[in-house]
Amino acid sequence: MTGKQNPLIPQIWTSLGCPGGDLTLLKFLSMIVVVWADGSVQTAELEAIRKALLKEKVGKRFREILDPFLENPPGPYIEHRVINLIRLIHAQMQPGQAVTFAGDLAAAAESVDRQTFRLIQKLFDPDDQTAERIVRLRQSLAEQIRPDVQSLQRRVFAGRSPGPRSGRSDAAESPGTLSPTVRCSMHEMEGSFFQLRVLDFHEKKRQPSVALACVESFQTGADLDEDEVRTALSKLTHRPEIERWVHLYLKVMELSRTPNPLITQKLIDTISPEIARPIQVIGPAEMADLEDLLARSHGWVEAVEGTMSQIRVDADGVTRRVAPGAFRCSWKELCPPELFLRPVPSVAGLTFRVLRLSSVPGQPKSELALATPMASPDPTPEYVRWLTHFLPLMCHPLSTLLFDYASSDEPSWFMELRSGFPENPESLPASVLPSGRALIVPPWFWLRLSWALGMPT
């Protein structure tokens, strides 16, 4: 190694659940990224990794870390975290070390697939996910993380959990708090919506400004596959709940057309005049991981669709400027959030979590409730069918799902559709939701919102 270790390296190891990770462990994590590339793992591949573990004499602690990744899908975040580790570790090695490291890593990534000769058979198929994953890992050896992005990553990891936030008198932004501006550009093509979402981090106290973006895509009228939903809920229970939902968020986007480079560049060109710095596009999983950290450690979360800010939590308070459900409350004006469950008897296994926000007495009355389905490790067929249809609708930019949670009868939900986005959403009437009615939001966003509010989940 050259000089002092990059402080991001131990932080990424910890985010992988592998504190104190080393090059040997990284080699095996690279193997795991490869064997799960197509969503399943073969017995021969597992045996290849287990034999290699015995040969390397990996200690008990690392075996305990690796075993869950071998038996179950590793979740949506492992690939980009492993790639970032490869980039950072490789960048600070001496030339001789770097060559050895690159050779070991590439050989490890390829070895598990050679066991069944599938890689040789599929190398000429450009859609082969396993071959693409190996190529991606090898490419990461030649990549560098830009200094301004590394600086941002250090600031993200350095954040502190906001804790309970309602009623605070010290809600002014602290020096370590990150609160980016979110900007969006959208393009529609044959029933698919492509959205470029940019997190614009402004320069502050010698910290450089950075603009990170991802492209999201949503298909009108598409349902998820029932097996995909069941697998995410029952096979990813060893991973945090947010990862189960983010896995399904990625599956929702797979229902749409893949955004090609021309669409991505068109979206960037549309929004570039608003941002006076280069825009770096990252993957949706990496963006989701970043937003998890911002919510947990910086008390920030925001959802924007089209030109409309759906809801934002930051150092100033909680804001939603869109009708229906307009809401604005500073931390001093906000009552402690209420959290309760509302089961739906007609759909076996479906229970909504409802988060209700309201202003303190003496302030103009303001109320907002947000609902989302709970995860179930043993999902019923009825619950799975409900999610396959309604989870994509929660994500679609032109639909709003509402939940009547206070009904004395069976709680119900309905959907409002928009034909487009208003040019100036701020000019719309500030229509509040009727009492007892909640906006249904995607579970990954609901969890981040709860973290930003300092709520237990």
Secondary structure, DSSP 8 states (H G I E B T S, - for coil): --SS--THHHHHHHHTT-TT--HHHHHHHHHHHHHTTTS---HHHHHHHHHHHHHHT--HHHHHHHHHHHHS---SSHHHHHHHHHHHHHHTS-HHHHHHHHHHHHHHHHHHHHTTTHHHHHTT-TT-HHHHHHHHHHHHTT----HHHHHHHHHHHH-------TT-S--S--TT----EEEEEEEEETTEEEEEEEEEE--BTTB--EEEEEEEEEETT----HHHHHHHHHH-TTS-HHHHHHHHHHHHHHTS----HHHHHHHHHHHGGG-SS-EEE--HHHHHHHHHHHHHHH--EEEEETTEEEEEEETTEEEE-SSSS-EEEETTTB---EEEEEE-TTSTT-EEEEEEEEB-TTS---EEEEEEE---SS--HHHHHHHHHHHHHHH-TTEEEEEETT-SSS-EEEEEE-SS--S-GGGS------TTEEEE--HHHHHHHHHHTT---
